[in-house]
Amino acid sequence: MVGGDVGKVISLKKLVSAQIILGVFLWVGCVNRQKREPPRSLPADVLLRIDSAVGGWRSPSPKWSSDGLQIIFESSLNRGGLSSLYAEGGFPRRLAAYLGETGYFHSYHDPRISPDGKWIAYISTNSGAREIWIGSMSDHYSVQLTSQGSRIGAPNWSPDSRWIAFANDTQGNYDIWRVAVPWGEVQQLTSDERQEVNPAWTPDSTRIVYVRLNEQWNDHDIMGITAEGKNPRIVITDTDFYDNRSGQEFGYPQVSPDGHFVLFRSYRSGWKNYWLVPLEGGEPRQVASEDADQHEARWAPDGKLIVYTSNHKGCHDLRVVDAAGGTPRVLMAPDMGVCANPEWSPDGTRISFTFTTPTRPKDLFIVTLSSGEIRQLTHSLTPNLEERLVKPEKITYPSADGPTVHGYLYKPPGIRSSERLPGIVWIHGGPTAQYEDAFQYQPQSAQPGVQFIVQHGYVVLQPNIRGSSGYGREFQKANVGCWGECDLKDVLEGAEYLKSLSYVNPDKIAVTGRAFGGILSLYAVAHAPGAFQAAVAESSYYDYELGGKEDNEDLKKKLFAIDRVDKIITPLLIVHGEQSGPDRKESGLFVEELRKFNKNFEYKTYPGEIYYVFGLENQRQMLLDKLVFYDKYLKGGDVTRE
């Protein structure tokens, strides 16, 4: 249910991404013309090509033009380039492709329009490194603004449109810099040995606030400096907020439109809620207290309201609250789905946002604040494709000695009463992460793989085991210091949950995961011999951060379980990219130990990949390799898949 009233959603002209047209349209049309039922399972190529018209996984939010007429975003409709859509609706228009000085098309990331509407800034790797480019909104020609030869992130326009502040790691760790527009004069503003990220300007363009992380990535100082980098001081210190994404989880500090307050995200209540602190320092005040994690807050242009999303066990609703306090107003409350990327229109009367579900990639919506009317602007999925995807059921089960575990259960459609299907426990990465009510995209997530495997006759459980985010700080920290032990208990209880289902074969259960999920899968077969009848470890390696950057070599060695390879009796498949760097060689060492003890395993690397598998053809082959492996050990017999 959208906003409590489906009738408020106005469907405009439907969009179909170019990738879906190529991968799906002809195939579906051919099936329909032959007037026969489509096959039960969707091909891997189709699943891997499902994409969003308004950007991929974790892509920045679509941005309003300064006149409020258009919304601009990265889009698969434009090969990842820039597209725009009128706020009143219509079909996305490809912006005239920006050309660099070489005359070649290049990549775009995080487009941001200058407050005066003259320029659009974005990150591009066209020259090799991540650099800031700017394009003229009038003649659509762009130039490279920075030449730092390093990683640049978090670009942010000054309100007077004369400067862009950004984070730059040219000296080995992130510092705050600024670059003049359009001349390209670059100035370094900070030089601390700690990570300094996420710069934001005061409304008068005279000061910058930013985030400084400690070495363990769990304490944050919100700092203030002049626009020239002078007079640094701490606005507020926030502690015990683990952030292994260089400040992305903590987010930007945001100065109120009147310049008096800073809005920031904090764990100090036990949940990630938003707080306000005076820019000159003082006691913080909670904006809207709740036992849920809040995300992506934005000030209204007049500073009277704050919009944000609220995560309730994987379902994110959209809310606004008076900046002075009070009861929040829920603008959209889905039964299942994730509202994200809220942005105010320049006049403050509307909010754009994206919405996604486990069977629908994200699309762009607008809500009118006065009436609550919600309009859907894009439709990324062909109409007959969503019904071919499996909608998960949200379930819970008790853990062995901890709190209740929440998860998602995927099961093939049309299970016959006599069937007993194999089950798979699918562990997420992180470990500080969460399965949510969202469609997630390959290769950054497991979603297309889950759909593919489920549609071939497997029941999949995706549990948010202890250590997952989204359930409060106590739950997130419940695996600190006992990685591989207490969280494995939740995995084993998940296997027992699958076995309790009447349509699951209790003797055919597998475990799998990517990154930390792969590490924990290896740990599971080494420390719980016989609990699983097959295991797949994807892109798992030893050099992995566990709850902070503190030295925990003994714990890592124990978690990687290489000293217990002799205990393994479960058939094992290990997969990753072929170019394994020196800090990720431990999978190879694990494989050597498997060979040494003559264990039953398969090992495959994919060409042209560093460690995670990104290439479309390699992703397709990896899905087929996994399916063949599962079929062999969970269904019996050798099976060839094309």
BANU-420764 format. One record per residue: x, y, z of N, C-alpha, C in turn. Coordinates in steps of 0.02 Angstrom, whole numbers, plus 50000, padded with zeros to 5 digits. Layout:
# residues N
XYZXYZXYZ/...
END
This chain:
# residues 642
500434994150000500005000050000500455006250000/500355010949955500755016949949500375022749979/500655025650033500345031350065499655029850091/499485023450101498835021450126498295021750073/498455023750011497935024449959498245023249891/498125017349865498415015649800498185020549747/497585023249754497315027849705497705034249699/498135035649747498535041749743499125041149696/499275035049676499845034049632499615034949560/499885039649525499705040949456500245038049411/500085032949373500575029749329500645033749264/501245036149251501375039749189501655034849137/501875037549081502125033249028502665028549054/502605022149039503045017249069503725017249034/504235016349075504905016349049505175009249049/505575007848999505905001348995506635002648980/507075000349024507785001749012508014998148950/508535000948919508794998048857509044990948869/509324989748928509574983048942509014978048945/508454979948975507894975248980507594974048911/507574979348869507314978348802507724973048766/508384973648772508814968948737508764961948764/508704961448831508724954848862508054951448870/507504955348868506864952448886506324953248833/506284959148803505704960748762505604955748704/506134954448667506064949948610505894942848633/506204940948689506084934148714505364933248736/505104938248774504414937848798503934938248739/504074942748691503634943348633503594937048593/504164933748585504174927448548503744922148582/503804921848649503404916948686502664918348678/502474924848684501774926648678501494925148608/501894926548556501654925348488501524917948476/501924913748508501834906548499501274903848542/500964908348584500384906648625500504900348667/501064900448701501204894948746501454897848813/501424893848864501624896148930502374897448932/502594902848964503314904048969503644898849014/504294897649006504634892849049504604894949122/504684890149165504614891549236505164896149262/505774895249238506334899249264506534904449213/506754910249239507014915549196507754914249182/507974915349121508684914449105509124919049146/509734916749159510204920749197510324927449163/510364927549096510484933749060509944938949074/509314936649079508764941249093508824944149163/508944939749212509004942049281509584946849291/510144945449258510734949649267510654956449234/510194957049186510104963349151509544967649181/509214965149231508714969449264509064975249297/508844981249282509184987149308508664992549322/508894997749355508455003449371508575009049322/508035012549303508095018249259508405024249294/508445024049361508695029849399509305028149440/509735023849412510375022549445510385015849479/510985013149488511075006549516511125006649592/511385001249617511435000149688511885005449720/511635008749772511995013949809512165020049766/511855020849710511985026849670511695032949705/511975038849694511725044849727511005046449708/510685050449748509985051949737509905056549676/509345055749639509195060449585509135067549613/509375072549575509405079449599508955083949558/508625088649592508195093549560508625098949526/508395101349469508705107249439508515113349481/508915118549476508815124449519508155127949506/507855127049446507215130049432506625125549451/506775119449475506255114849497505865111549442/506085112149379505715109349323505935102249307/506565100549320506825094049300507155090449359/507225083949352507615079849399508135076249357/508755076549379509325073849342509625068049380/509815062749343510065056649375510485052549326/510895048149354511245043249314510735038049291/510815035449231510305030849207510585025649159/510325019449165510495014249118510215015849049/509725020349046509455022348981509985026148940/510495028448974511015032448942511705029548957/511745022948959512375019348971512715021849035/512315023249085512595025849148512715033349146/512555036549090512635043749084512045047449115/512005053849100511515058049132510875058549092/510315057949127509655058849098509265063649141/508755066549112508325071049150507605069249137/507185071049184506465069649179506095075749206/505595078049169505205083649194504825081349257/504805085749306504485084049369503735082749361/503445085249307502735083949293502625077449256/503165074049237503095067649205503345067649133/503275061849101503505061049033504035055649029/504385055448973504905050448962505585053648976/506035050149007506705052949021507045055148956/507385060748961507765063248905508505062448919/508855059948870509575059548877509865066448871/510235068648922510565075148917511095074748863/511185080248828511705080248777512355077748808/512645072748778513215069348809513795074148817/514045074648878514625078848891515245075648862/515655079648831516285077348802516855080648839/517375076648851517965079448881518405082648828/518995085048849519435088348802519675083648747/519655077148760519865072248709519315070948659/518705073248674518155072048628517815065348638/518025061448690517725054948703517185055448756/516665051148749516175050648802516515047848864/516265049548923516575046748982516055045549037/516285042549091515835040349144515605046249187/515035045249220514755050349264514585047149331/514695050749385514485048249450514325054249494/513785053549533513585058549582513505065549551/513075066349501512975072949471512665077749521/512925083949523512675089049569512645095749532/512065098749531511955105049495512135110849540/512485115749512512675121649552512055125549573/512085128749630511495132549654511255137849604/511715140749564511505145749515511245142649451/511265136049445510995132549388511435132649326/512045135249329512465135949270512875129649256/513045125849307513525120349300513245113849328/513505108449303513385101949334514065098749348/514185096949409514815093749429514695086349438/515195082349424515135075149432515835072149437/515865065949460516485062249464516555058049401/517145058049371517265053849312517955050649317/518015044649290518665041249286518945041349216/518705045849174518915046049104519665047049096/519975050749143520695052049138521095046949178/520765041849206521115036649244520915036549317/521015042049352520835042549422520135045749429/519865045349489519225048649504519345056149511/519105060049463519205067249463518535070749457/518535077049476517935081249469517935084549400/517385083849366517275087149302516675091749311/516645097049270516055101249268515825102149196/515175102349187514885103549121514435109549123/514435113249069513995119049063513285116649049/512815119249085512115117449074511835120549010/512205125248981511965128548920512245125448857/512915124048854513195121348792513405114048797/513335111048856513445103848866514145101648845/514635105748860515335103748851515645103748920/516075098848934516345098249001517095098549000/517375100249057518105100449066518275097149132/518875094549136519115091449198519345097049244/519055097149304519195102549351519785101049397/519875094649416520435092649459520885087749423/521505087449445521995082649418522415080149476/522095077049524522435074849585522745067949579/522495063849531522775057149522522645052549581/522105053749617521965049749677521215048449679/520975046349737520255045249745519925051549772/519445054049735519075059949756518355057849770/518065060649821517365059149837517035064949871/516375064249881515975069049920516015076149895/515945077449830515955084349806515335088049828/515425094349848514855098249873514945105549854/514445108349819514465115249797514395120149855/514765125649852514635131249897513995134649874/513605137449920512975140749900513055146449850/513645149549847513755154949798514005152249731/514065145449725514265142149663514985143649641/515395146349685516085148049666516575142449681/516395137849725516865132749747516515125949752/516905120749747516685113949763517155111249816/516895109549874517295106149925517255098749913/517795095049929517805087849917518315084549963/518275077949967518755073950005519245070849956/519885070649974520415068449928520945064649967/521135058749943521625054749980522315054749946/522495060149915523125060449879523735059349925/523655060449990524215059550037524135053250079/523725048650057523655042250091523055041650135/522765047150156522145047150193521735053150170/521095052950180520665058250156520755064750195/520825070250158520825076950185520295080950148/520135086850174519655091250142520015096250097/519775096850036520045101449986519465105549958/519655110749919519155114249879519455116149812/519025116949762519255118849695518805124449670/519115129449640518755135249614518415133649548/517815136449539517425135349478517365142149441/517535142349376517725136749333518485136149323/518885139749362519595140349346520005134349366/519785130449415520135124249432520695125249482/520735130949515521245131949567521065127449627/521545123149649521425118249701521795120249764/521455119749821521765121449885521625115949935/522135113949972522055109050026521875112850090/521335110750123521095114250181521265110950247/521355104250248521525100650310522095095750295/522425093450348522985088850339523095084350399/522555082350430522595077850488522765070750464/523085066750507523235059850489522615055550490/522085057850523521465054150524521065055650461/520565051350447520145052150388519685058250398/519685062750349519265068650351518835068750287/518175068450296517725067250240517095071450246/516665071050195515985073550195515935081050211/516245085350171516195092450183515505095350165/515265100050204514635103550190514735110950208/514395115350171514485122550178513945125550223/514125131150253513615135250285513265139350231/512655141750244512265145150191512605151350163/513045154650201513375160650176514045159150141/514205152750133514815150550097515465152550131/515445154550194516045156750229516365151350271/515995145850285516265140650328516085133750300/516475128850322516375121850302516365117550365/515885113050369515895107850420516035101250386/516365096750422516545090250393516625085150448/516755078950430516795073450478517515070950482/517765070050543518435067150554518345060650593/518595055050566518535048550598519175046850636/519095043050690519695040650724519965034450688/520525031750710520845026250675520435019850674/520005019050724519585013150728518925013850690/518805019850661518195021250622517555020950663/517605021650728516985021250768516835027750807/517285032550806517145039150835517205044450781/516755049350784516745054650734516735061450767/517165065850744517135072950763516825076750705/516305080650719516075085450669516475091850680/516855093550628517325099150632517055105150594/517285111150613517125117150577517755121050562/517805123650500518365127850479518085133650437/518505138650426518305143750379518365140950308/518095144550260518125142250190518845141750166/519315145250199520015144950181520405139650221/520055135950265520375130750304520655133150370/520455139050393520725141850455520265140350515/520555141250575520185140950638519795134450647/520125128650643519765122350653519525121550725/518935118750733518665117450800518165111750796/518055108550852517575103050855516885105850872/516405104350829515705106250842515405101350892/515515094750881515265089650926515645083150911/515735079150962516045072550954515515067150964/515495062450917515025056850921515425050450926/515235046050972515625040050986515225033650973/515595028150967515305021450963514825020750904/515055022850846514665022250784515145019350732/515165012750726515645009650681515455011050608/515945013250569515825015450501516425013350458/516355007450425516915004950384516875007250312/516465012350298516395014950231516635022250227/517165023750264517475030450261516975036150271/516545035350320516075040550337515415040450300/515335035950252514705035850214514115033750258/514235029350306513695027150350513495032750398/513985036350424513845041950469513505047650430/513725048750368513405053650325513675060750332/513385065250293513575072250294513275075850354/513655080150387513335084850433512995090150390/512395092250408512025097050366511845103250407/512065108950382511935115250416511235117650397/510865119950446510185122350434510195128450388/509655129650351509635135450306509755142150339/509605142650405509745148950440510455149250468/510835143650461511525143550482511635142450556/511115140850594511175140350666511305133250692/511085128150656511125121250682511445116550631/511705111050658511985105750617511575099350630/511335096350577510965090050580511455084350569/511445079350613511915073750606511595067250630/511885061750609511635055150626512045052250683/511715049150732512075046750791511755040350817/512185036250849511965030050881511855030950956/511885037250980511905038451052511275036151088/510715035251054510105032751086510055025151083/510545021851049510495014651037510215012950969/509965018050934509735017450865510025023350826/510095022450760510365027750718509815032750704/509785037850746509295043150740509645049750725/509255054750705509535061350689509485065950749/510005070150754510075074850809510255081650782/510115086850820510295093750804510765096450858/511285099950836511745103150882511875110250857/511925115250900512085122050877512765122150841/512805125850786513425126250748514005128650792/513855132850840514385135450884514545130650941/514205124850943514325119950995513795120251049/513725114751086513225114451139512925107551144/512365107051180512045100651190511615098751130/511675092451107511265090351050510545088751071/510085089251023509385087651035509145082750982/508805077451005508545072350959507965075150919/507945073650854507435076450810506775072550816/506805066050808506195061850811506395055050838/506345054150902506585048050935506145042050914/506475036550896506115030350882506605024550884/506335018550897506745012450897506785009750826/507115013550784507215011750714507795015950688/508145013350638508695017150608508415022050557/508635028250561508425033450515508975034950464/508765036650404509245037550349509085043850309/509605046750277509545051550222509115057650238/509215060550297508835066450315509055072450273/508565076750257508695082850218508285088650247/508605094450253508245100550274507785102850218/507185105150236506765108750188507095115450172/506985118150112507325124450094507215130150144/506635130250177506515135550226506725133650297/506975127550305507235125350370506705123350421/506075123250401505555121750449505435114250458/505555110250406505435103150408506065099250391/506075092950410506605088250393506285081950366/506505079650309506275073350280506795068050294/506575061850304507035056250315506665049750302/507035044350299506725037750294506865033950358/506415029250374506445025550437506415018050423/506905014450448506995007350434506675003050489/506134999650472505794995250520505864988050496/506394984750521506534977750504506574976650428/506924981250395507034980550323506554984250279/506004986850307505514990750270505624998150287/505745002350236505895009350248505305013650227/505025017550274504505022250255504795029250248/504385033850223504605040750210504235045350258/504605049750293504305053950345504565061150341/504155065750366504375072550379504215074250451/504625078550480504515080750549504695088050554/504355091550598504505098550611505205098950643/505625103350618506295103950644506305105850718/505775108950741505725110850812505495105050855/505305099450824505075093550861504335092250848/504105086550873503405084850864503335077950834/502715076050818502575069450790502715069350715/503105064650691503245064350619502615062650579/502595064950518502065063250471502335058150421/501995052550416502215047250369501925048850301/502345049850252502125051550184501995045250142/502385040050154502285033750119502465028150165/502005023450174502105017850220501975011350183/502475008650149502375002450110502294996450156/501914991450132501884985050167502554981450161/502864981950102503524979250091503874983650040/504464985950056504834990150009505284994950045/505674998650007506155003450034506085010149999/505885015250037505905022150014506615024750028/506895028449981507585030849988507675037149946/508265040149955508485045849913508015051849912/507735053849970507285059649968507665066149953/507365070349912507645076949896507075081949889/507155087849919506645093049916506675096649849/506095098549823506075103249766506315110049791/506575114149747506845120649770506335124949807/505685124349790505185128349824504905125049887/505145118849902504945115549963504245112649963/503915112349906503225109849904503185102349888/503715099449861503715092549840504365089049862/504335082549865504925078449882504965072949831/505535072249799505655066549756505985061049798/505875054849780506185049249815506155043149770/506525038049788506505031749752506165026449794/505885021549760505555016049795505705009549759/505845004349798506004997849772505714992449817/505614986449789505404980649827505864974749808/505804969049840506224963349820506104961049749/505544962949718505404960849649505354966749601/505534972649624505504978549580506124982849591/506514984049538507074988849546506814995749561/507244999949586507005006449611506775010949554/506245014749568505975019649523505895026249558/505775031349519505735038149545505005040149557/504885043049615504225045349636504265052549659/503695055949660503645062649690503025062849734/503095065849793502525066849837502425074349846/501815076649839501635083649851501455084449924/501805088849958501745089150031501045091250054/500735095950020500095098550042499535093350038/499525089449984498985084649974499165077449992/499815075949994500025069050005499985064849942/499805067949884499765064149822500455061649801/500485055249782501115052149761501055050249687/501545052249648501565050649577502185046649561/502105041249525502675037249502502885039849434/503525041649428503775044649366504105039649319/504405034449345504745029649301504505022549317/504555018249267504385011149273504955007149242/505405004649284506015001449258505914994249235/505374991149256505274984049242504704983149193/504794978649144504254977049098503664974249137/503044975749115502454973949156502394966649172/502594962149127502484955049138503084951649170/503594955449190504184952249218504154951549293/503864956449328503844956149401503494949849426/502954947949391502584941949412502994935649404/503534935949367503974930149358504504929649412/504554934849454505044934849508504724932349572/505124929649617504884926749679504884932049734/504304933249763504254937749820504394933949884/504874936349924505044932649985504524933650040/504534929150087504134929850147504594931950204/504384936750244504784938950301504634934450360/505154931450388505074926550442505524928350501/505404925050557505834925550615505954918550643/506504917750677506624911550714507074913150774/507034909250827507444910650887508164908550876/508634912450901509334910450899509474906250961/510064903150960510224898451013510274901751082/510594907551085510684910751150510644918351144/510294920751093510264927851082509564930051062/509514936051035508854938751016508574935250954/507954936650938507624933850880507974936050816/508034931350769508334932750704507784933850653/507834939250615507374940650561507694938650495/507274936750447507554934650383507034934650328/507264932850268506854932450208506864925350181/506274922650169506214915750144505954915950072/506364913250027506174912649957506024905349943/505454904049911505294897249893505014897049822/505164891849784504924891349715504164891249713/503864894149661503134893949655502894886949638/502284885449658501974879149637502274872849666/502494873149729502774867149760502214862049771/502324856049748501824850749758501874848049829/501314845449853501284843049923501774837449937/501954833749886502414828049896503144830049890/503284836249869503974838249856504354839849921/504994838149921505454839949974506064842949940/506114849549941506634853049903507254854349945/507834854949913508434856849950508384864049976/508734865450030508734872150060509424875050062/509464881750061510104885250063510064890950113/510534891350159510614897150204511104901850170/510884907950153511274912650114511464918550159/512104919050178512354923850226512574930350191/512374936150217512584942350186513294944150206/513584948850169514254951350184514234956350241/514784959750250514804964850303515384963650352/515244960750410514614957950434514084963250453/514304969650458513824974850475513444976850412/512904973350397512494974550339511804971650353/511354971850304510674969650317510334967750252/509984962050252509504960650199508894965150211/508654968450159508094973050165507554971550113/507024975550114506464974650067506614977649999/507224977049975507434980449914507664975549862/507564977549799507884973849745508604976149741/509054971349743509764972949743510064970149679/510594973449657510844972249591511504968449591/511574963749546512204960349534512684965449503/513334965349520513654960349563513704962349636/513444968249654513544970549723513144966749774/512674962749753512264959149801512084952249774/511684948749813511524941849795510864941149759/510474946549752509784945949732509664942249667/509984944149610509854940349549510044933049556/510584931649593510774924749604510264920949644/509964924249693509444920949733508844919249689/508614924049649508054922749604508204916949557/508804916749530509004911449484509004904649518/509304904249577509354897949612508664895549636/508254900249662507594898349686507164895549629/507194898749572506784896549516507014889949486/507574887449509507794880849489507684875649544/507224877149590507004872049636507344871849703/507564877649728507884877949794507514882949839/507474881149903507194885649953507774889449986/507744896049986508304900050011508084904250071/508484903950123508384908150182508954913250185/508784919650187509274924950197509164927950267/509564925850316509454928250384509874934550399/509604938950439509994944450466510254942250534/510804938650532511084935750593511374941150637/511514939350700511774944450746512404947650716/512464954150727512984957950694512714962050636/512094960450614511784964250560511584971150584/511554975850538511304982550554510554982650547/510244988050570509524988950562509104986550620/509414983650672509034981050729509284983950795/509624989550792509874992750852510594991050866/510914995350906511634994550919511784988050957/511354986151003511484980051042511524973950997/511064973450949511074967750903511674968150856/511834974150833512394974950786513054973050819/513124974350884513754972850918513754965950951/513234962050939513174955650973513684950450950/514014951750893514524946950870515234949650878/515314955550908515974958450916516384954050963/516954952050940517404947850979517244940450976/516684938650946516524931550941516304929750870/516584933450821516444931850751516584924550737/516124921250702516224914250685515964909550738/515814911950797515544907750850514814909350862/514684915450888513984917050904513574918050840/513864920950788513474921850726513374915150690/513844910450698513744903850669513144900350701/513024901650765512434898750798511794900750762/511764907150740511174909450704511114906150635/511684904850604511674901350539511424894250548/511674890850600511454883950612510714883650631/510484888650669509774888850686509354890250623/509644894050576509314895150513509234888750474/509754884550476509704877950443509164873650476/509114874050542508594870350576507894872950558/507854879550550507214882350528507004879550460/507474879250413507324876450347507094869150354/507444865450396507274858350404506574857350432/506324862350469505664861750499505094862750449/505264865250388504754866650338504564860150302/503924859050293503684852750266503914851450194/504084856750158504274856050088505034856150077/505414855850132506144855950128506414849050148/506904846650109507234840350125507754841750180/507664839150240508114840750295508824837850286/508894833350239509554830350227509934833650170/509654839050143509974842450086509964850050098/510424852250141510474859250159511174861850143/511214867650111511854870750094511934877350130/512554879850131512704886450158513124890150106/513004896650100513374900550052513404907850074/513834911750041513884918850055514454921950016/514464928450015514964932449980515344936750030/515984937750020516404941750065516364938750135/516124942550185516084939650252515624933550253/515094933650211514664927750206515034921650182/515524922650137515944917150115516414914750169/516694919550206517134917650262516754913450313/516154915650330515764912050380515534905250353/515444904650288515274898150258515854893350267/516474895750255517054891550266517124889550339/516994894450383517034893050455516514887850474/515914888350444515374883650461515554876450444/515824875350385515974868350366516584865750404/517004870250429517584868050468517414866750541/516954870650568516794870150640516134866550653/515744865250602515124861350611515104855950557/515584851350560515614846150508514964842250502/514724841450441514124837550429513474841450435/513514847750459512894851650466512604853450398/513034853850347512814855750280513064850550230/512674849650178512844844650127513184847750066/513234854350065513604857950013513734865050038/514274868150012514434874950032514764878449974/514584884949964514894889049913515154895449946/515804896749939516114902749967516334907249909/516044913149905516194917849851516594923749877/517164924949845517574930849859517694931649934/517894926349966518054926550037518804926950046/519024930950093519744931550103519884933350176/520504932650194520704933350264520764940550287/521024944950244521164951850265520514955850265/520124955050317519454957750321519364961550385/519094967550381518994971550442518414968750483/518524968250547518024965350591517864970250647/517354974350635517104978850687517574984450705/518074985950664518544991250677519234989450652/519684994350651520344993150623520854990950676/520614989250735521064987050787521394980350767/521964979150796522334973050780521954966950807/521744962650762521384956650784521604950750742/522264950050733522544944850690522364937850715/522384936750780522224930150807521494928350791/521054933150798520354931950784520244930550710/520594934250667520534933150595520774926150576/521334924150603521594917450588521104912050609/520804913050668520314908150691519704908050647/519474914050626518874914450584518994911350516/519584912250488519714909650421519744901950422/519844898950479519764891650489520244887450448/520804890250427521264886450386521604880850425/521624881550492521934876350533521454870550548/520834870850521520344865450533520104862350468/520484863250415520294860450350520224852950354/520624849750396520594842450402519924840050429/519534844450462518884842550490518314842850440/518434845950382517904847150334517684840750299/517034839550298516764833750261516234836050210/516104842450207515594845150162515904846750094/515594844650038515824846749972515824854349967/516354857149939516454864349942516624867149873/516314872849855516484876549794516744883449815/517344885249792517644891749806517714895449740/517444901649737517454905549675517654912749690/518034915649644518194922849647518564924749583/518734931249576519114933449518519814930649519/520124930249460520764926949455521344931249479/521264937749480521824942149498521814943549573/522014938849612522004939449684522634943049708/522554948749740523114952649763523454949449823/524024952149845524404949249900524034949049966/523564953649976523184953750038522574949250035/522464945949976521874941749968522074934849943/522654932649960522914926349935522684920449977/522344921750032522194916350079521704911250051/521274913150004520854908049973521274902849938/521814905149905522274900449874522604895949925/522794898749982523084894650035522584889650062/521954891850068521424887350091521354881550042/521374883149978521314877949926521894873049931/522494875549943523074871149950522984866350008/522694868850063522564864450120522034859250103/521534861250064521024856450043521344850950001/521804852749957522154847749916522584843249960/522904846350008523354842550052522984836950088/522364838450109521984833550147521494829650102/521574830550036521174826749987520424827649999/520224833950008519524835350021519124835949956/518474835249962518024835549905517854842949893/518164845949843518044853049830518144854649756/517874860349736517974863049670518204870249678/518644872549634518934879249640518934882449571/518634888349565518614891649501518714899149509/519154901949466519244909149463519024911549394/518844917949389518554920649328519004926049299/519164925549234519664929949203519434937249200/519934941649205519784948849199519484951849261/519444948149316519154950649378519704951049431/519644956149474520144956749528520004951749583/519444952349615519244947349665518494946249664/518104951749670517394951149660517264950649585/516724947349567516574946049497516064951149472/516274955449425515864960949401515624959949330/516034956849287515864956349216515234952249205/514814954449158514174951249146514244943949127/514704942449081514784935549059515054931249116/515514934049155515784930249212515244929149266/514824934149276514274933249324513814927549301/513654927749237513214922449209513534915649219/514174915049203514504908549209514534906349282/514644911149327514684909349397514014906749423/513464909949402512804907349421512704900249397/512894898949335512824892149308513274887249346/513874889349362514334884949399514054883349468/513764888249501513464887049566512874882149561/512454883249510511874878949502512074871749488/512574870749445512814863949431513064860649496/513424864549536513684861949599513124860049647/512634864449655512064862949698511684856749673/511564856549608511194850749580511564844249594/512224844549589512624838549597512574835749668/512614840149717512664837849786512004838149825/511514841949800510884842449836510304839049799/510394837749735509874834249698510114827549671/510774826549671511044820149649511194819849575/511784817349558511954816449488512284822549459/512654821549405512984826949370512484830149321/512434836649322511964840249280512354845449240/512234845849176512544850849133512054856449121/512264862649133511824868449123512114872849068/511684874849022511884879448968511604886348981/
END
